[in-house]
Amino acid sequence: MGNFINSTILIPLVPLVTALFVFILLVSFNRTLNRLTKPVTALIALSLLSSTFISSFDYFKKIEEELVLSEFLKFFEETNLVIHLNLVNEKIIIFFSLIMILIIGLSFYKLPRKKGYVSLMISLGLISSSLIISILLIDFSALI
């Protein structure tokens, strides 16, 4: 079970790292990257899709564990942060990620791809990553 639990950390990290990578590229190559709206949209959507895939894989394998972050990251030594991996959280993550992919797809087709579109995609990636992290930190199965 340990390998599946370690892959849980990838669920919020994949969209976060992708959004930060696109942000660094935007800062470095502003004019060029603002013209590359299709690859940026595809990259952000694929990162969310991969997070959805990992979460659905955990859901279908019925993996329910808790992962204490202080064991992996020395930065969280004094805090008591725990990632709750249960079926309810996985359902919420899958649903939320699919809605965010739908929002990204609708933005691609409906919004004009002028200056600021790449920044919108970066912010959608960062927002979705932060919400996935907050979903994993709250134990929704205890609330039901």
Secondary structure as UniProt FT lines:
FT   HELIX           2..8
FT   HELIX           10..28
FT   HELIX           30..35
FT   HELIX           37..60
FT   TURN            61..62
FT   STRAND          65..68
FT   HELIX           69..71
FT   HELIX           74..76
FT   STRAND          82..85
FT   HELIX           87..110
FT   TURN            115..116
FT   HELIX           117..137
FT   HELIX           140..143
//
